[in-house]
Amino acid sequence: MSVELLDTPRFHGFRVRRQINGKTYQEYFSLKANGKRIRGAKRAAIKKVADARDLELETSQSSLKAKAAKEIHIDSKGRVRGILFRMKTEKSGTNTPVFQIGIMSTLDNKIVNTTVSINLHGLDGAWTKAVDFYTKHKQISKRSKAYKQLMAAKPSKAALTKLVRTKPKKKR
């Protein structure tokens, strides 16, 4: 709920404020008439109007949020935002190539992370597992265009090999 009662020397009333698609919507509902504070039924009526406006904004906000949560972002190099190629250093000190997935889950309503080993599953299998985890938590259907785009964005072995070679070694 984004309806707030403001009681300052400059303003007395309700403020409705929501952020929708990067833009802030803010409206004020005064609880003063002729320099005096409004009380009782009139105040309740103004509160009802403020709550109704907040509900309109909330509906718009949640529908845009749900739409944005299912969108996928593939950059000009074909990389998917949320699925990264990394060289993971194991406890033994060996480097293992993995796909690291870190996204906001619409399923669990929290940030989820996992890694999928390319050595263990092979490039195709690891990419499929990474995309399946991604689509499960973003609630994207396997029959959708977005799923097909994700599967097509699989990096080639040559691209991964190039990434491995260009990584600077950490200094100790």
C-alpha positions in Angstrom: 0.0 0.0 0.0 1.5 3.3 -1.0 -1.0 5.7 0.6 0.8 7.7 3.2 -0.6 10.3 5.7 1.6 13.4 5.6 1.3 15.9 8.4 3.8 18.7 7.9 3.6 22.5 8.3 3.3 22.7 4.5 0.8 19.9 3.8 -1.7 17.8 5.6 -3.3 14.9 3.7 -2.7 11.7 1.8 0.1 11.0 -0.7 -0.2 8.2 -3.2 3.2 7.2 -4.7 4.2 4.3 -6.9 7.1 3.6 -9.3 5.9 2.2 -12.6 8.3 1.3 -15.4 11.0 3.6 -14.1 8.6 6.6 -13.7 7.3 7.9 -10.3 3.6 8.6 -10.0 2.8 10.8 -7.1 -0.5 12.4 -6.2 -1.7 14.4 -3.2 -5.1 14.4 -1.5 -5.5 17.4 0.9 -7.2 17.0 4.2 -7.7 20.8 4.6 -10.5 23.0 3.5 -10.7 26.8 4.1 -7.5 26.5 6.3 -9.1 23.9 8.6 -8.5 20.2 8.9 -11.2 17.9 7.5 -12.4 15.2 10.0 -15.0 12.4 10.1 -16.9 11.3 7.0 -15.3 13.8 4.7 -11.8 12.5 5.7 -12.9 8.9 5.2 -14.3 9.8 1.7 -10.9 11.4 0.7 -9.1 8.3 2.1 -11.3 6.1 -0.1 -10.5 8.2 -3.2 -6.7 7.9 -2.4 -7.0 4.2 -1.9 -8.9 3.8 -5.2 -6.2 5.7 -7.1 -3.5 3.6 -5.4 -5.3 0.4 -6.5 -5.3 1.7 -10.1 -1.6 2.4 -10.0 -1.0 -1.0 -8.3 -2.8 -2.8 -11.0 -0.8 -1.1 -13.7 2.4 -1.7 -11.7 1.8 -5.4 -11.2 0.9 -6.1 -14.8 4.0 -4.3 -16.1 6.1 -6.1 -13.5 4.7 -9.5 -14.5 5.4 -8.7 -18.2 8.9 -7.5 -17.5 9.7 -10.6 -15.4 9.0 -12.9 -18.4 11.1 -10.9 -20.8 14.5 -12.2 -21.8 17.5 -10.0 -22.6 20.0 -11.1 -25.2 22.8 -8.7 -25.9 24.5 -8.0 -29.3 27.1 -10.7 -28.6 24.3 -13.3 -28.0 24.7 -13.5 -24.3 21.7 -14.0 -22.1 21.3 -11.7 -19.1 21.1 -14.0 -16.1 23.1 -16.9 -17.6 26.9 -16.4 -17.4 29.8 -18.5 -18.4 32.4 -18.7 -15.6 35.5 -20.7 -14.7 34.7 -22.0 -11.2 37.6 -22.7 -9.0 37.0 -26.0 -7.1 38.2 -26.7 -3.6 41.0 -28.8 -5.1 42.2 -25.7 -7.1 41.1 -27.0 -10.5 39.1 -24.7 -12.8 35.8 -26.0 -14.1 33.8 -24.3 -16.8 30.2 -23.7 -15.7 27.1 -21.8 -16.6 26.1 -19.7 -13.6 22.4 -18.7 -13.4 21.3 -15.8 -11.1 17.8 -14.4 -11.6 14.8 -13.0 -9.8 12.4 -15.9 -9.5 8.8 -15.1 -10.2 8.1 -18.6 -8.9 9.7 -18.1 -5.4 9.6 -14.3 -5.4 13.3 -14.1 -4.5 16.7 -14.2 -6.2 17.8 -17.7 -7.1 21.2 -19.0 -8.1 22.7 -22.2 -9.4 25.6 -23.4 -11.5 25.7 -26.2 -14.1 29.0 -27.9 -14.9 29.9 -28.1 -18.6 32.4 -30.9 -17.9 29.7 -33.0 -16.3 26.9 -32.4 -18.7 28.6 -31.4 -21.9 28.0 -28.1 -23.6 24.6 -29.0 -25.0 23.3 -30.7 -21.8 24.6 -27.9 -19.5 23.0 -25.2 -21.7 19.7 -27.1 -21.7 19.8 -27.5 -17.9 20.7 -23.8 -17.5 17.8 -22.7 -19.7 15.4 -25.1 -18.0 16.3 -23.6 -14.6 16.0 -20.1 -16.0 12.6 -20.7 -17.7 11.2 -22.6 -14.7 11.9 -19.6 -12.4 10.8 -17.0 -15.0 7.7 -19.1 -15.7 8.4 -19.2 -19.5 6.7 -22.0 -21.4 8.8 -24.4 -23.4 6.5 -23.8 -26.4 7.1 -20.0 -26.3 9.2 -17.9 -28.7 11.3 -16.8 -25.7 12.3 -20.4 -24.9 13.4 -20.9 -28.6 15.4 -17.7 -28.4 17.1 -18.9 -25.2 18.0 -22.3 -26.7 19.3 -20.6 -29.9 21.6 -18.3 -27.8 23.8 -21.2 -26.7 27.4 -20.1 -27.0 29.7 -22.1 -29.3 32.7 -24.0 -28.1 34.9 -21.6 -29.9 33.4 -18.6 -28.1 33.8 -20.3 -24.7 37.4 -21.3 -25.5 38.1 -17.7 -26.4 36.6 -16.5 -23.1 38.8 -18.9 -21.2 41.9 -17.7 -22.9 41.2 -14.0 -22.4 40.5 -14.2 -18.6 43.3 -12.6 -16.6 44.8 -14.7 -13.9 44.2 -13.5 -10.3 47.2 -12.3 -8.4 47.8 -13.6 -4.9 
